[in-house]
Amino acid sequence: MSRVESDFGSETASVPERRATRFSGTVAVLVALLAGLALGVADGSLGPVLGSLFGAVLAALGVRAAQSATNARRAVGSVGVVAGVAAFAGVALLGGQAVALLVGAAVAAAAIDATVSFDARVERPAVRAVWRSATVLAVGSVLAAGISAGVFVALFQFVGSGLVDVASANALARLITLQVEILLLAELVHWAVPILDRWLPEDRDLRAATLDRFDVRVEDLPRAYWLVLGLQVVLALTSWGPRWFAGFLELLSVLGDVIELVLLSGVLHVPLAVLVAGLVGVLLARVLQSLFVAWAGSDPPRSVAHATGGLVTIAVATLLAAAFPGIADALGGTSGLDVAATVGSVGLTATVSGAMAATLFAVAAARRALAVAVAPWAATNSASGFAVAGGALVVASLVVALDGGSALAVFAGVAAALVVHDLGTNAVELGAQVGPEAETRAGEAAHAVGTLVVGAGGVALAGLTAFVMGSVESSPPAWRARLAVALLLVAVVCFAVLFERE
């Protein structure tokens, strides 16, 4: 990944511009938008359709901003992409039907392809924003769930209290603990000091100042000491060993009292424990640094900018959880999912972060399958967005037809799919041949008017045919009529694509 990212600038310079011309691209987006609204009205789901269209606009703006050369705009683009996906997820969560999601996907695909080049140069920044935001959300959901359930606090209390109880049970246990702390300190210094030496400025040679004076390793200790230490542990595990050690200290008179006072007061244990904890913290920080470097690649600022959408999502979910504690109950009453129970178990932040991470991972995983599915319908790879838009409108029209929606709206949806595909392909081809900023408005307008007239004529003819056939006394089974309409629409789309290629 780092090699690909490092070569991103040179690859961008070598790839020819494939962006669609502005006029035809804009008309294609408007046609997709109007057809989507008509299908939403016919299906009775205008509200969810408006929500999905809002998400489509956010996603398209986010993808466009992700192409910027500045990390600030990349961060804005990441937020836009994640917010657009969140809007789609919200529509689905609140009971939005397939028509709303398909219409939103159609408008988003057309808008993206109309504003930026829908090829590898667009794909990489957008996919990076999705993947990096998803990974941040996944990690954030795990941490938030652990914090909400008290797992980390309980684990710390269990380990801490258990170690403290064992280490401070008696004078013999404290003596063993003191030796273990010294051994840990001697070994951890050799692990942590080189790390600190790399973090400090170049003129600070901490390694030479510390390790040369504290050159003690655990493996250098004689075997006799390990035998004595093992004997102490065995005595501490018996019932009579601590009593024997206490009696031994009493035999030493004043010296024994001083030793016992030093052991029981913790005057040596606490500073050593603090030093050991600090060195362990350095090692943990190094592990986290290594994980972050492996995740961020060769350009950490750009990686963080692409992950800003996930970070903002976690922050917003946390603020909502703190400001509106009853929001989970409200969501649980308006959706088919038991959101309140989930939030009650792991918290609102973990629920939102986990759901968004799963959604983003699903979007990223479905990207390749979608590209393969639309490849036969796209004249060039740069027109894939318009092919996706047309396909989504056709499927949405079929869903409206199966749900018993208006036949005229169904015909209009299929005609709009063909218009979007045709205008979008023409816009991409013109953009590749003469450039997206060339003055081609007159020719594009003539092509657009002709395409719209043909589409409107097809809808009128289909509507007239449906009206005439409606006056004929015939009552075929409903499933048979719907199947015939679906097959007819698919045949029309296939014929249009084949006719365009010929």
RATADA-V383262 format. One record per residue. N is the residue number from 0. RES is the residue in three letters. SS is DSSP state (helix for helix, strand for strand, loop for the rest). BURIAL is # if it has 16 or more other ideal C-beta (glycine too) atoms within 10 Angstrom, else .. D_LAST is the distance of its C-alpha to the last C-alpha in Angstrom with 2 decimals. Layout:
N/RES/SS/BURIAL/D_LAST + N/RES/SS/BURIAL/D_LAST
This chain:
0/MET/loop/./40.44 + 1/SER/helix/./42.97 + 2/ARG/helix/./41.36 + 3/VAL/helix/./37.97 + 4/GLU/helix/#/39.71 + 5/SER/helix/./41.73 + 6/ASP/loop/./38.70 + 7/PHE/helix/#/36.80 + 8/GLY/helix/./37.76 + 9/SER/helix/./36.80 + 10/GLU/helix/./33.44 + 11/THR/helix/./32.71 + 12/ALA/helix/./33.60 + 13/SER/helix/./31.38 + 14/VAL/loop/./28.10 + 15/PRO/loop/./26.12 + 16/GLU/loop/./25.87 + 17/ARG/loop/#/22.76 + 18/ARG/loop/#/24.12 + 19/ALA/loop/#/22.24 + 20/THR/loop/#/23.45 + 21/ARG/helix/#/26.22 + 22/PHE/helix/#/25.28 + 23/SER/helix/#/21.82 + 24/GLY/helix/#/23.11 + 25/THR/helix/#/26.20 + 26/VAL/helix/#/24.50 + 27/ALA/helix/#/22.31 + 28/VAL/helix/#/25.60 + 29/LEU/helix/./27.43 + 30/VAL/helix/#/24.90 + 31/ALA/helix/#/25.15 + 32/LEU/helix/#/28.93 + 33/LEU/helix/./29.38 + 34/ALA/helix/#/27.26 + 35/GLY/helix/#/29.31 + 36/LEU/helix/#/32.53 + 37/ALA/helix/#/31.56 + 38/LEU/helix/#/30.83 + 39/GLY/helix/#/34.12 + 40/VAL/helix/./36.03 + 41/ALA/helix/#/34.58 + 42/ASP/helix/#/35.47 + 43/GLY/loop/./38.89 + 44/SER/loop/#/38.45 + 45/LEU/helix/./38.28 + 46/GLY/helix/./40.87 + 47/PRO/helix/#/39.11 + 48/VAL/helix/#/35.81 + 49/LEU/helix/#/37.67 + 50/GLY/helix/#/39.11 + 51/SER/helix/#/35.79 + 52/LEU/helix/#/34.39 + 53/PHE/helix/#/37.46 + 54/GLY/helix/#/36.75 + 55/ALA/helix/#/33.16 + 56/VAL/helix/#/34.50 + 57/LEU/helix/#/37.09 + 58/ALA/helix/#/34.69 + 59/ALA/helix/#/32.28 + 60/LEU/helix/#/35.30 + 61/GLY/helix/#/36.67 + 62/VAL/helix/#/33.58 + 63/ARG/helix/#/33.59 + 64/ALA/helix/#/37.34 + 65/ALA/helix/#/37.01 + 66/GLN/loop/#/35.25 + 67/SER/loop/./38.43 + 68/ALA/loop/./40.66 + 69/THR/loop/./43.81 + 70/ASN/helix/#/45.06 + 71/ALA/helix/./46.19 + 72/ARG/helix/./42.72 + 73/ARG/helix/#/41.41 + 74/ALA/helix/#/44.10 + 75/VAL/helix/#/43.05 + 76/GLY/helix/#/39.44 + 77/SER/helix/#/40.67 + 78/VAL/helix/#/42.69 + 79/GLY/helix/#/39.75 + 80/VAL/helix/#/37.48 + 81/VAL/helix/#/40.30 + 82/ALA/helix/#/41.25 + 83/GLY/helix/#/37.72 + 84/VAL/helix/#/37.66 + 85/ALA/helix/#/41.18 + 86/ALA/helix/#/40.14 + 87/PHE/helix/#/37.52 + 88/ALA/helix/#/40.23 + 89/GLY/helix/#/42.68 + 90/VAL/helix/#/40.42 + 91/ALA/helix/#/40.01 + 92/LEU/helix/#/43.76 + 93/LEU/loop/./44.80 + 94/GLY/loop/./42.94 + 95/GLY/loop/#/39.51 + 96/GLN/loop/#/37.02 + 97/ALA/helix/#/33.53 + 98/VAL/helix/#/32.03 + 99/ALA/helix/#/33.93 + 100/LEU/helix/#/32.87 + 101/LEU/helix/#/29.17 + 102/VAL/helix/#/29.25 + 103/GLY/helix/#/31.13 + 104/ALA/helix/#/28.73 + 105/ALA/helix/#/25.76 + 106/VAL/helix/#/27.66 + 107/ALA/helix/#/28.96 + 108/ALA/helix/#/25.61 + 109/ALA/helix/#/24.14 + 110/ALA/helix/#/27.40 + 111/ILE/helix/#/27.56 + 112/ASP/helix/#/24.08 + 113/ALA/helix/#/24.91 + 114/THR/helix/#/28.23 + 115/VAL/loop/#/27.93 + 116/SER/loop/#/25.54 + 117/PHE/loop/#/24.29 + 118/ASP/loop/#/24.70 + 119/ALA/helix/./27.66 + 120/ARG/helix/#/29.88 + 121/VAL/helix/#/29.73 + 122/GLU/helix/#/29.71 + 123/ARG/helix/#/32.91 + 124/PRO/helix/#/35.23 + 125/ALA/helix/#/34.07 + 126/VAL/helix/#/34.42 + 127/ARG/helix/#/37.75 + 128/ALA/helix/#/38.97 + 129/VAL/helix/#/38.08 + 130/TRP/helix/#/39.64 + 131/ARG/helix/#/42.74 + 132/SER/helix/#/43.42 + 133/ALA/helix/#/43.02 + 134/THR/helix/#/45.50 + 135/VAL/helix/#/47.96 + 136/LEU/helix/#/47.72 + 137/ALA/helix/#/48.24 + 138/VAL/helix/#/51.35 + 139/GLY/helix/#/52.55 + 140/SER/helix/#/52.26 + 141/VAL/helix/#/54.34 + 142/LEU/helix/#/56.96 + 143/ALA/helix/#/57.07 + 144/ALA/helix/#/57.47 + 145/GLY/helix/#/60.25 + 146/ILE/helix/./62.00 + 147/SER/helix/#/61.70 + 148/ALA/helix/./63.04 + 149/GLY/loop/./65.77 + 150/VAL/helix/./64.77 + 151/PHE/helix/./65.44 + 152/VAL/helix/./68.72 + 153/ALA/helix/./69.90 + 154/LEU/helix/./69.02 + 155/PHE/helix/./70.81 + 156/GLN/helix/./73.83 + 157/PHE/helix/./74.00 + 158/VAL/helix/./73.77 + 159/GLY/helix/./75.90 + 160/SER/helix/./78.62 + 161/GLY/helix/./78.71 + 162/LEU/helix/./79.15 + 163/VAL/helix/./81.69 + 164/ASP/helix/./83.69 + 165/VAL/helix/./83.83 + 166/ALA/helix/#/84.54 + 167/SER/loop/./87.34 + 168/ALA/loop/./88.99 + 169/ASN/loop/#/92.12 + 170/ALA/helix/#/93.55 + 171/LEU/helix/#/92.42 + 172/ALA/helix/#/88.82 + 173/ARG/helix/#/88.95 + 174/LEU/helix/#/90.27 + 175/ILE/helix/#/87.41 + 176/THR/helix/#/84.90 + 177/LEU/helix/#/86.40 + 178/GLN/helix/./85.97 + 179/VAL/helix/./82.38 + 180/GLU/helix/#/81.55 + 181/ILE/helix/./83.11 + 182/LEU/helix/#/81.18 + 183/LEU/helix/#/77.87 + 184/LEU/helix/#/78.65 + 185/ALA/helix/#/79.51 + 186/GLU/helix/#/76.26 + 187/LEU/helix/#/73.92 + 188/VAL/helix/#/75.24 + 189/HIS/helix/#/73.86 + 190/TRP/helix/./70.42 + 191/ALA/helix/#/70.24 + 192/VAL/helix/#/71.97 + 193/PRO/helix/./69.35 + 194/ILE/helix/#/66.69 + 195/LEU/helix/#/68.80 + 196/ASP/helix/#/69.47 + 197/ARG/helix/./65.74 + 198/TRP/helix/./65.43 + 199/LEU/loop/./68.48 + 200/PRO/loop/./68.56 + 201/GLU/loop/./68.90 + 202/ASP/loop/./72.56 + 203/ARG/loop/./73.53 + 204/ASP/loop/./74.23 + 205/LEU/helix/#/74.79 + 206/ARG/helix/#/74.45 + 207/ALA/helix/./77.36 + 208/ALA/helix/./79.46 + 209/THR/helix/#/79.04 + 210/LEU/helix/./78.37 + 211/ASP/loop/./81.01 + 212/ARG/loop/./83.61 + 213/PHE/loop/./82.36 + 214/ASP/loop/./81.65 + 215/VAL/loop/./82.17 + 216/ARG/loop/./79.75 + 217/VAL/helix/./80.07 + 218/GLU/helix/./79.91 + 219/ASP/helix/./82.91 + 220/LEU/loop/./85.27 + 221/PRO/loop/./87.81 + 222/ARG/helix/./87.60 + 223/ALA/helix/./90.92 + 224/TYR/helix/./89.45 + 225/TRP/helix/./86.60 + 226/LEU/helix/./89.26 + 227/VAL/helix/./91.27 + 228/LEU/helix/./88.22 + 229/GLY/helix/./87.31 + 230/LEU/helix/./90.91 + 231/GLN/helix/#/90.76 + 232/VAL/helix/./87.62 + 233/VAL/helix/./89.32 + 234/LEU/helix/./92.39 + 235/ALA/helix/#/90.32 + 236/LEU/helix/./88.71 + 237/THR/loop/./92.14 + 238/SER/loop/./94.34 + 239/TRP/loop/./97.29 + 240/GLY/helix/#/95.64 + 241/PRO/helix/#/95.37 + 242/ARG/helix/./98.97 + 243/TRP/helix/./100.11 + 244/PHE/helix/#/98.40 + 245/ALA/helix/./99.99 + 246/GLY/helix/./103.38 + 247/PHE/helix/./102.77 + 248/LEU/helix/#/102.17 + 249/GLU/helix/./105.41 + 250/LEU/helix/./107.30 + 251/LEU/loop/./106.13 + 252/SER/loop/./108.00 + 253/VAL/helix/./106.94 + 254/LEU/helix/./104.26 + 255/GLY/helix/#/102.75 + 256/ASP/helix/./102.75 + 257/VAL/helix/./101.00 + 258/ILE/helix/./98.34 + 259/GLU/helix/#/97.79 + 260/LEU/helix/./97.61 + 261/VAL/helix/#/94.99 + 262/LEU/helix/#/92.92 + 263/LEU/helix/./93.13 + 264/SER/helix/./92.63 + 265/GLY/loop/#/89.22 + 266/VAL/loop/./90.14 + 267/LEU/loop/./88.48 + 268/HIS/helix/#/85.77 + 269/VAL/helix/./84.08 + 270/PRO/helix/./83.53 + 271/LEU/helix/#/82.27 + 272/ALA/helix/#/79.92 + 273/VAL/helix/./78.55 + 274/LEU/helix/./77.98 + 275/VAL/helix/#/76.28 + 276/ALA/helix/./74.03 + 277/GLY/helix/./73.11 + 278/LEU/helix/#/72.24 + 279/VAL/helix/./70.15 + 280/GLY/helix/./68.38 + 281/VAL/helix/#/67.59 + 282/LEU/helix/./66.06 + 283/LEU/helix/./63.98 + 284/ALA/helix/./62.83 + 285/ARG/helix/#/61.80 + 286/VAL/helix/./59.79 + 287/LEU/helix/./58.03 + 288/GLN/helix/./57.43 + 289/SER/helix/./55.87 + 290/LEU/helix/./53.59 + 291/PHE/helix/./52.57 + 292/VAL/helix/./51.90 + 293/ALA/helix/./49.79 + 294/TRP/helix/#/47.81 + 295/ALA/helix/#/47.59 + 296/GLY/loop/#/46.57 + 297/SER/loop/./47.15 + 298/ASP/loop/./46.86 + 299/PRO/helix/./48.89 + 300/PRO/helix/./48.70 + 301/ARG/helix/#/44.90 + 302/SER/helix/#/45.00 + 303/VAL/helix/#/47.51 + 304/ALA/helix/#/45.39 + 305/HIS/helix/#/42.40 + 306/ALA/loop/#/44.84 + 307/THR/helix/#/46.30 + 308/GLY/helix/#/44.35 + 309/GLY/helix/#/46.11 + 310/LEU/helix/#/49.45 + 311/VAL/helix/#/49.20 + 312/THR/helix/#/48.28 + 313/ILE/helix/#/51.39 + 314/ALA/helix/./53.54 + 315/VAL/helix/./52.39 + 316/ALA/helix/#/52.91 + 317/THR/helix/#/56.36 + 318/LEU/helix/./57.32 + 319/LEU/helix/./56.20 + 320/ALA/helix/#/58.19 + 321/ALA/helix/./61.25 + 322/ALA/helix/./60.99 + 323/PHE/loop/./59.93 + 324/PRO/loop/./61.44 + 325/GLY/loop/./60.55 + 326/ILE/helix/./56.81 + 327/ALA/helix/#/56.14 + 328/ASP/helix/./57.87 + 329/ALA/helix/./55.84 + 330/LEU/helix/#/52.55 + 331/GLY/helix/#/53.83 + 332/GLY/helix/./54.47 + 333/THR/helix/./51.05 + 334/SER/loop/./48.75 + 335/GLY/loop/./48.42 + 336/LEU/loop/./49.49 + 337/ASP/loop/./53.10 + 338/VAL/helix/#/52.80 + 339/ALA/helix/#/56.52 + 340/ALA/helix/./57.50 + 341/THR/helix/#/55.16 + 342/VAL/helix/#/56.41 + 343/GLY/helix/./59.95 + 344/SER/helix/./59.50 + 345/VAL/helix/#/57.77 + 346/GLY/loop/#/57.79 + 347/LEU/helix/#/55.25 + 348/THR/helix/#/54.27 + 349/ALA/helix/#/53.55 + 350/THR/helix/#/51.64 + 351/VAL/helix/#/49.37 + 352/SER/helix/#/48.90 + 353/GLY/helix/#/48.19 + 354/ALA/helix/#/45.73 + 355/MET/helix/#/43.84 + 356/ALA/helix/#/43.87 + 357/ALA/helix/./42.44 + 358/THR/helix/#/39.72 + 359/LEU/helix/#/38.76 + 360/PHE/helix/#/38.78 + 361/ALA/helix/./36.49 + 362/VAL/helix/#/34.06 + 363/ALA/helix/#/34.12 + 364/ALA/helix/./33.72 + 365/ALA/helix/./30.77 + 366/ARG/helix/./28.92 + 367/ARG/helix/./27.61 + 368/ALA/helix/./26.66 + 369/LEU/helix/#/24.74 + 370/ALA/helix/./22.87 + 371/VAL/helix/./21.88 + 372/ALA/helix/./20.90 + 373/VAL/helix/#/18.49 + 374/ALA/helix/./16.99 + 375/PRO/loop/./14.00 + 376/TRP/loop/#/13.28 + 377/ALA/loop/#/13.83 + 378/ALA/loop/#/11.69 + 379/THR/loop/./15.13 + 380/ASN/helix/#/18.55 + 381/SER/helix/#/19.87 + 382/ALA/helix/#/17.77 + 383/SER/helix/#/19.17 + 384/GLY/helix/#/21.71 + 385/PHE/helix/#/19.40 + 386/ALA/helix/#/17.56 + 387/VAL/helix/#/21.11 + 388/ALA/helix/#/22.06 + 389/GLY/helix/#/19.32 + 390/GLY/helix/#/20.13 + 391/ALA/helix/#/23.83 + 392/LEU/helix/#/23.59 + 393/VAL/helix/#/21.87 + 394/VAL/helix/#/24.62 + 395/ALA/helix/#/27.24 + 396/SER/helix/#/26.19 + 397/LEU/helix/#/26.53 + 398/VAL/helix/#/29.92 + 399/VAL/helix/#/31.05 + 400/ALA/helix/#/30.10 + 401/LEU/helix/#/32.06 + 402/ASP/loop/#/34.96 + 403/GLY/loop/./35.20 + 404/GLY/loop/#/34.02 + 405/SER/loop/#/33.02 + 406/ALA/helix/#/30.05 + 407/LEU/helix/#/29.20 + 408/ALA/helix/#/29.15 + 409/VAL/helix/#/26.87 + 410/PHE/helix/#/24.34 + 411/ALA/helix/#/24.75 + 412/GLY/helix/#/24.24 + 413/VAL/helix/#/20.89 + 414/ALA/helix/#/19.75 + 415/ALA/helix/#/21.19 + 416/ALA/helix/#/19.31 + 417/LEU/helix/#/15.93 + 418/VAL/helix/#/17.47 + 419/VAL/helix/#/18.85 + 420/HIS/helix/#/15.69 + 421/ASP/helix/#/13.82 + 422/LEU/helix/#/16.97 + 423/GLY/helix/#/17.80 + 424/THR/helix/#/14.65 + 425/ASN/helix/#/14.99 + 426/ALA/helix/#/18.67 + 427/VAL/helix/#/18.36 + 428/GLU/helix/#/16.08 + 429/LEU/helix/#/18.55 + 430/GLY/helix/#/21.40 + 431/ALA/helix/#/20.40 + 432/GLN/helix/./19.91 + 433/VAL/helix/./22.88 + 434/GLY/loop/./24.82 + 435/PRO/loop/#/25.41 + 436/GLU/loop/./28.48 + 437/ALA/loop/./27.08 + 438/GLU/loop/./27.59 + 439/THR/loop/#/24.18 + 440/ARG/helix/./25.47 + 441/ALA/helix/./25.00 + 442/GLY/helix/./21.31 + 443/GLU/helix/#/20.78 + 444/ALA/helix/./23.01 + 445/ALA/helix/./21.12 + 446/HIS/helix/#/17.80 + 447/ALA/helix/#/19.81 + 448/VAL/helix/./21.61 + 449/GLY/helix/./18.60 + 450/THR/helix/#/17.10 + 451/LEU/helix/#/20.61 + 452/VAL/helix/./21.24 + 453/VAL/helix/./18.22 + 454/GLY/helix/#/19.34 + 455/ALA/helix/./22.93 + 456/GLY/helix/./22.19 + 457/GLY/helix/#/20.54 + 458/VAL/helix/#/23.61 + 459/ALA/helix/./25.95 + 460/LEU/helix/./24.53 + 461/ALA/helix/#/24.67 + 462/GLY/helix/./28.16 + 463/LEU/helix/./29.34 + 464/THR/helix/./28.17 + 465/ALA/helix/./30.01 + 466/PHE/helix/./33.06 + 467/VAL/helix/./33.16 + 468/MET/helix/./32.78 + 469/GLY/helix/./35.45 + 470/SER/loop/./37.91 + 471/VAL/loop/./37.56 + 472/GLU/loop/./40.20 + 473/SER/loop/./38.42 + 474/SER/loop/./39.14 + 475/PRO/loop/./36.85 + 476/PRO/loop/./37.53 + 477/ALA/helix/./36.26 + 478/TRP/helix/./34.45 + 479/ARG/helix/./32.57 + 480/ALA/helix/./31.46 + 481/ARG/helix/./30.34 + 482/LEU/helix/./28.42 + 483/ALA/helix/./26.63 + 484/VAL/helix/#/25.72 + 485/ALA/helix/#/24.53 + 486/LEU/helix/./22.32 + 487/LEU/helix/./20.94 + 488/LEU/helix/#/20.11 + 489/VAL/helix/./18.42 + 490/ALA/helix/./16.33 + 491/VAL/helix/#/15.35 + 492/VAL/helix/#/14.37 + 493/CYS/helix/./12.30 + 494/PHE/helix/./10.50 + 495/ALA/helix/#/9.96 + 496/VAL/helix/#/8.72 + 497/LEU/helix/./6.20 + 498/PHE/helix/./5.20 + 499/GLU/helix/./5.51 + 500/ARG/helix/./3.79 + 501/GLU/loop/./0.00
